[in-house]
Amino acid sequence: MSASQLAPSNHGTTLDNLTNLANPLGLAGEINGALGSVCAACVEQERGSAFLPAAANVTNITVQKQCVLDASDHLEIAADPIALADMLNALDPAAPVHVPCLVVLPVTGPTGPVPSL
């Protein structure tokens, strides 16, 4: 593995369904023009954008499929114990660490002590 990313937008975003609404109405160009003037990166991350390369050699790992108690989100994922264990295991498969399962809340993180990895 040459790189490891937490929660990348390999598949792009719908901008909270804005593109799903704008495209059928023929308003995508106008909306992207306005949005791009204040947030060019938002438009670049849309599904189907030429900016996003094909996601080759990508393994999608869903935290919640490993532990239903984990409700981490994009704000908390960098400190999520499960995501960190997954990343360590991907970077060094010869020295696997245990993937814990504990209550993790969006934004605020784990609710109790976190085991060492």
JOWOJO-V560940 format. One record per helix or strand of 2 or more residues. SS is the DSSP state (h for helix, s for strand). FROM is the first residue (numbers start at 1). TO is the last residue. If there is no record, write none. Layout:
[[SS:FROM:TO] [SS:FROM:TO]]
//
This chain:
[[h:18:25] [h:28:38] [h:40:44] [h:63:66] [h:77:79] [h:81:91] [h:93:95] [s:104:105] [s:109:110]]
//
